[in-house]
Amino acid sequence: MCHITFISTIHKEIGKCNADELYKIIAKISPEVIFLEAIDETYSGYDEFLFSTYGEYHKKLELSAIQKYSHYNSFQYVPVCETGLSDAFHEKIKLVCQNRALQEMIDNFNYLAAKNGFEFLNSLDCINHQEEMRALERQILNNSEMDKKINEDIEAYENPMISNIYQFFKHNYFNSAIFMCGAAHRKSIIEKIENHKKVEQVNLTWTLFENSPNLR
């Protein structure tokens, strides 16, 4: 039976959320396949050259941890995004982050991530913090066209990740895999996993990292 562990991450190191700690998690699971929230270009041939020739680690936290794992293990790396986040999404971030209350929420989230590491990022507490920030963002945007467009863009960004994982599964066998994705997507990705498995009646199981119930 093929099995995937879903791990929520952040993309830049902060406190206990660092490549060494993520490497320990990956090594304990010992995956044969690593699915990552990334496009093909995120880890380029030049990045591979810098690592293989000079031992230079990637600036993206997850890729740096994957590189550490590659020292002792063979596996298949599979980026599952088809496009990056839209320009409208980045414009929204610039706009809403001017709000002082939201910035304080972000600072508090980063403090908790730095202090408690990946246990926090993979917790219900993390989801609740993200939901509070999203609620304030919606209030700031006041049901504007930008808000609606961003929601559509995020759906278009997230949906292919799960579809591409299932497509890979149909043509490849593995015992253990992991899927790493930013914590901001955690709630939505869990919902998509649940919805997708109802449609795809296949011999594939999921687990949420850190002692959460299996998604079967």
Secondary structure, DSSP 8 states (H G I E B T S, - for coil): -EEEEEEEE-SS-BTTBSHHHHHHHHHHH--SEEEES--GGGS-HHHHHHHHHH----SSHHHHHHHHHHTT---EEEE--SS---HHHHHHHHHHTTSHHHHHHHHHHHHHHHHHTHHHHTSHHHHHHHHHHHHHHHHHHTT-HHHHHHHHHHHHHHHHHHHHHHHHHHH---SEEEEEEEGGGHHHHHHHHHHHHHH---SEEEEETTT--EE-
